[in-house]
Every structure is written in structure tokens, then in C-alpha cells.
Amino acid sequence: MSLDALHARVRDEIARTAHPRAPWLTPRPGPDGNPAYDVIVVGAGQSGLAVAFGLMRAQVTNILVLDRAPAGLEGPWLTYARMRTLRSPKDFTGPDLGLPALTYQSWHEARYGAASWEALDLIPREDWAAYLAFVRDATGVPVLNEVTVTGIAPAGGLLAVAAADGTVRHARKVVLATGQEGAGRWALPEALADLPADRVARTDDAVDFAGLAGKRVAVIGAGASAFDNAATALEAGAAEVTLLCRRPEAQVVQPYRWLTFAGFLRHLGDLDDAWRWRFMSAVMGLREGFPQATWDRCARHPNFHFRPGAPIRAARMRDGAVALDTPRGAIAADFVIAATGIVIDYTARPELLAFAHNIATWGDRYTPPPEERDARLSAYPYLGDDYALAEREPGLTPWIQDIHLFGIASTLSHGPSGSSINAMTTAVPRLVSGITRGLFTADLDRLWADFRAYDVPQAVLR
């Protein structure tokens, strides 16, 4: 089957499974006189596309997806992702939302053949990016690229979504599918803050790896992305790469493999706060495990050095190089890459800035037992069962209940969701159901009137 034929098959499956297909929403006028969107989704990566497709399947079609990146460069896959393949098993489904023709397997077989699929181990990231482009095209999700959202504010019962170009769009609800840093920023260890800008980078930066040929590189962190960056530097010809892990040993167990079963993925968000915190603080207290191939990609280079138990205590320039002080001795490097994850910091996100002070956190709502306390995780947002933001001080910003956060910061409230492929098939329907519930209940008066006025006969009495 060709990709064109697969595209037609996707459209056919969508049409065959469209029940209930009746439209049920009426656009509301915005303050500018133009019809407001029912939902604006910010972010056109894998999560944003899946959410938009799920909404369209629920006949919420008056939607728009905005992304700051040029078309084809949404998400990390062709920018700062430096793994060779996805780490998820190839048979995990996600953006297809249950349509067989829309699965990655169907796309792969149409492009490369069934034998290629059978021989495939893990999905190359470039192919995943191409597959997501196919999903966008085949489902008809409406996306505007190169639009940077700079603010969200109330506007006459709606939300005003402002963009960097001065445009303001209005919507009843907003979904933030803005990736790993969607509720904060990428972390840079305080010890590295005073280093010259040309000597240090975060993993999300556009690192000039070719320029690291012949240089000594230190990578801070021991998660999968740390190894990806170390391997990329080695393959670019770095003279030496040292990976510094603050823990006494690397994390080789991937807890997300254990929890990938229907009960956990569907119902973690239904548990009380104590159980949700117990499970997810334990999971998130671990580093992301890495597979054998990720380790081997680095370890095959004799100039790769792994240093566990070596947190950075201080960093400074000395004799033209970066000197890193660790409990295992000093490390000299020409360039440092920080692979230290994200920090929850609502003020770092322009779209959250106006109400950052009133976003309820887990620390506001739940006090765990002493042995489970974690100040870092307490800063995570305390989300409703529909992924909506909640107020710290009730009544101050009530409109934020129409802003739904679907990213890595959703994890503490709902488990794996907007941060991973493995949960997409359960998390997206849960989010979509929450959004449609909100739209339905807000329209009850109109819907009741429509029902009472309904007078279409289905039979003619002769």
C-alpha cells in the first residue's frame, strides 16, 4: 500500500467510525466581533496533534492549533533530540487514537514494506517526525506555524490568546501542549551559572557539535538525554567526553515500563492525593532509565568516561578551560553540557505569567508524610480531573479553570500523560472527555432550549 492509499484509508476509517457525528456546539462571538474558537491548542507536537484529533472526533471542530516552530520542526525530534531511535517499543500506539490505519506500523509498512516492519527494532526519530507529519495531514488538524503565544487573559467570558505578532485570538478553552518545559524552564545547575556563555549549554540548546571536535566535553547528568548528548559529542570527534552523575550509580531500571498497563494509565488520576503522590513521587524521584543501546553508543568509544557519585560542587575558568570540582576530583573541560532536566517555574512561561502567582501546586493542596516529602515535586501544578489548572486563592483568577495543561508537568496529577507516548491512548481521551464535559455543561441552557424546540419528524403518518 502506498502512502497515498494509506491516506485515503485513514480518511475512510475516520468516516466509518464518526458516530456520534451530529454537531453540537455553536461558536460564541468574541469581543472583536469575530467568532471565538471553542478550543485553541498551543503546541503542534505529538500531544497537541493527538488532542486536536481527539476533539475533532468528538465533533469539537471549531479549533485551532498554534506552534512557534516552522512546519515540520514541531517538538524535539529534528532539533534537540539526539537519540538515534525512540526508546519506546515500536508497537506502542499513540496519536492514532485507536484507528488502525493511523498507527505508526501502518505508516511504516506503507513507506518501507511489511518486511521492514518485522525487522525493525526501534523507530528512528526522523521516521517518527515524518509519521507525525503524516498524522497532521491525514487527520486534517488545523495548525498555524510560527506563532508564539505570549499571554493568556480573560476576555468577556472567553480566553484571549495573545501572540508575539500582536494578534489576539479568542477561545472558550485552551490546551497547553507545550512540551517538557511547558510549566517552567530547562535547568542549569547553579554552579555553572557564572561560566562564559560559549562554554556551557543545556540539552535543548542548538549545540555546535562539529565545533567540539578535538575538545574535552563534560556532560552533567545521567539520564537518557545525557547519554544522547555525550554520544553525539563523541561521534562528532570530541577528544574526551566525561559524563558526571551525582548519584552513586546510574539508573538502569525504567519504571515507566512497569506502569504501562491499562489499570495504572487509566486510573492513576482517579486515586486520592496520598496514592497519587506515593506512586508518582517514587517514579519521578528516579532518573529516566536508559536502554542498553544508549549505553553502548557511548561505551564503544575508549575516550568516554563515566563518573558516578560526582555532583558538581563548583565551576570556574582556569588556564583557559572549565574546572569542575567534584567529590571524585577535578575535571577539566573545554565545554559543558547540562542534561539536568526541567524546573517548574510558572513565571518563566510568558503564557502563564499573568496568573503564575495563583496556580495551585501540590504543595498547596497536599502534605505528604515526612519520608515522602520532596520540595521539587511540591511545585508541580495540582490539576483537576480534566487537566485544568486550579486556583491557589479561589475567586482571584477563576478563568484559569478553562486552561488545561497537557505536558510533563501533568505527570504528578495524572501519571504518564502529555509527557510520553505510552500513555497517549488513555490520557488523550481523558482530557478530551474533560473538555467536552466543560463545554457541554456551560451550554446547558442553550442545549435545553434546542431540545425543546426540536420538531423534526422521522415518520409520516398516512
C-alpha positions, -999 to 999 in steps of 0.1 A, spaced: 0 0 0 13 34 -9 13 64 14 -14 80 -8 -35 49 -5 -30 49 33 -40 85 35 -73 75 18 -77 46 42 -73 69 72 -100 92 59 -123 62 53 -117 49 88 -124 83 103 -157 85 83 -167 49 92 -162 55 130 -175 90 132 -206 83 154 -219 104 170 -214 127 141 -240 154 150 -226 189 155 -235 202 190 -216 235 195 -224 270 184 -195 294 181 -196 323 205 -188 358 194 -155 373 207 -150 408 219 -137 417 185 -169 406 168 -153 375 153 -164 340 162 -143 326 190 -128 292 188 -141 265 211 -106 253 218 -71 266 210 -44 241 214 -9 256 220 17 232 206 16 210 175 39 182 186 27 147 191 5 156 221 -11 187 205 -19 168 173 -35 139 192 -55 162 214 -68 182 184 -77 150 166 -95 137 197 -115 169 199 -124 167 162 -136 131 168 -159 144 195 -173 170 169 -154 198 185 -142 211 152 -140 248 157 -105 246 170 -70 258 161 -35 246 169 -7 271 173 30 263 172 60 286 174 82 263 152 82 262 114 61 234 99 79 200 103 101 212 132 75 209 160 86 190 190 121 179 197 126 152 170 145 172 144 160 198 167 174 190 202 165 153 204 199 135 199 189 99 203 191 77 172 158 60 179 128 63 201 131 44 233 95 32 233 88 -2 219 78 0 182 43 -14 189 33 14 213 3 33 198 -5 69 204 -16 96 180 -37 71 161 -63 71 190 -73 36 180 -76 39 142 -56 10 127 -47 29 95 -32 58 115 -8 37 136 29 40 131 30 4 119 6 12 91 27 42 80 60 23 82 46 -6 62 33 18 36 66 35 33 91 7 37 71 -26 34 60 -53 58 93 -70 59 110 -38 71 85 -35 100 92 -71 110 129 -64 110 126 -31 128 139 -29 164 132 7 175 117 36 155 143 61 141 134 95 154 135 110 119 108 85 108 87 94 139 88 130 128 78 121 93 50 99 107 37 128 128 36 150 97 15 123 80 -9 122 110 -13 160 108 -21 159 71 -43 128 71 -65 139 100 -68 175 88 -59 190 121 -58 229 116 -23 242 125 -8 276 123 30 275 125 55 302 135 30 317 161 45 323 195 19 326 223 29 353 247 -1 356 271 -35 343 281 -61 366 298 -98 367 305 -120 384 279 -157 386 285 -162 350 295 -136 338 270 -99 335 269 -78 359 249 -47 342 235 -21 368 225 8 362 201 41 378 196 30 394 163 2 413 181 -26 390 170 -52 381 197 -74 351 192 -103 342 215 -114 307 227 -136 291 253 -108 268 263 -71 265 259 -49 234 260 -12 239 266 6 210 250 39 228 252 64 201 258 87 193 287 93 229 297 56 238 294 54 248 331 88 261 336 123 261 321 152 239 313 175 236 343 211 249 345 229 239 377 237 270 398 273 260 399 275 266 361 257 299 361 289 321 360 306 303 332 310 321 299 281 316 276 302 300 249 315 273 273 282 258 285 248 247 270 217 230 280 204 199 261 177 220 245 202 244 230 214 243 194 248 228 203 275 231 176 288 195 180 311 198 150 328 226 168 336 202 197 359 180 176 392 177 194 377 193 226 372 179 261 335 178 269 318 173 303 281 162 304 263 168 337 235 143 343 230 106 338 195 103 322 190 91 287 194 126 272 227 130 289 240 99 272 225 110 239 244 142 241 276 125 252 274 101 223 267 129 198 298 147 210 319 115 207 306 108 172 315 144 163 351 138 172 354 151 207 388 143 222 373 132 255 338 131 270 332 127 307 297 121 320 292 132 356 264 116 376 256 129 411 241 96 422 264 68 433 252 46 404 234 50 372 196 44 369 193 13 347 157 4 357 130 22 337 99 24 360 77 35 331 79 0 317 63 -14 348 34 11 349 25 7 313 -7 -13 319 -43 -2 314 -53 0 351 -25 24 360 -26 45 329 -64 49 330 -70 52 367 -40 67 385 -57 101 381 -88 87 399 -69 79 431 -68 101 462 -39 125 467 -20 102 490 -18 74 465 -11 96 435 17 113 454 31 80 467 33 65 432 44 94 412 69 109 437 86 75 438 87 73 400 98 109 395 124 106 422 143 83 399 163 93 368 149 82 335 163 48 328 183 42 296 184 11 274 214 -10 265 218 6 231 221 41 247 249 30 270 267 11 242 266 41 219 289 59 244 308 30 259 321 18 225 344 49 225 376 45 245 376 82 252 343 80 271 344 82 309 315 77 333 319 92 367 291 83 392 290 99 426 303 131 411 279 161 417 293 195 406 302 215 437 318 244 419 328 255 384 352 282 372 375 291 344 412 282 350 440 283 324 416 287 296 394 257 305 364 250 327 375 234 360 347 214 376 350 205 413 335 171 423 339 147 452 358 125 429 383 151 420 386 180 395 375 176 359 389 199 332 367 205 301 366 229 272 328 227 270 300 216 294 265 203 285 239 204 313 214 175 310 197 182 342 160 182 332 135 210 339 125 233 368 89 241 375 88 279 373 55 294 361 70 329 358 94 316 331 65 310 307 50 341 291 16 325 286 14 317 323 30 349 337 -2 369 343 -16 343 367 15 324 378 10 336 414 -23 319 416 -17 285 401 -23 259 428 5 235 434 7 201 451 24 218 480 -7 240 484 -31 210 485 -13 180 500 12 174 528 28 140 524 43 121 553 79 131 562 96 102 544 78 111 511 84 149 511 100 164 481 102 202 476 109 199 439 77 179 433 56 201 456 59 229 430 41 208 403 6 221 394 -23 205 412 -46 197 382 -83 189 380 -96 156 366 -98 174 332 -61 185 334 -74 221 342 -53 245 363 -67 252 398 -66 284 418 -44 288 448 -67 315 461 -103 308 450 -120 336 432 -89 355 422 -85 341 387 -115 317 382 -110 317 344 -79 295 346 -102 265 351 -105 267 313 -68 263 307 -58 226 305 -21 216 309 -10 185 290 27 180 294 53 167 317 40 189 345 8 169 343 26 138 355 22 142 392 -16 146 390 -23 121 362 7 98 358 23 95 323 1 116 301 13 145 279 49 136 285 51 102 269 38 80 240 30 51 262 0 69 279 -14 88 250 -41 62 241 -56 66 276 -46 102 285 -59 120 254 -94 106 257 -95 115 294 -85 151 285 -109 153 256 -138 140 278 -130 166 304 -130 194 278 -163 183 262 -179 179 297 -170 216 304 -183 228 270 -215 207 274 -223 219 310 -216 255 301 -241 253 272 -269 235 291 -294 264 288 -289 266 251 -290 228 246 -322 225 267 -338 252 245 -326 234 213 -340 201 226 -374 216 235 -376 232 200 -366 200 182 -395 191 159 -381 170 130 -404 141 123 -389 107 115 -421 92 101 -451 104 80 -485 91 91 -505 81 61 
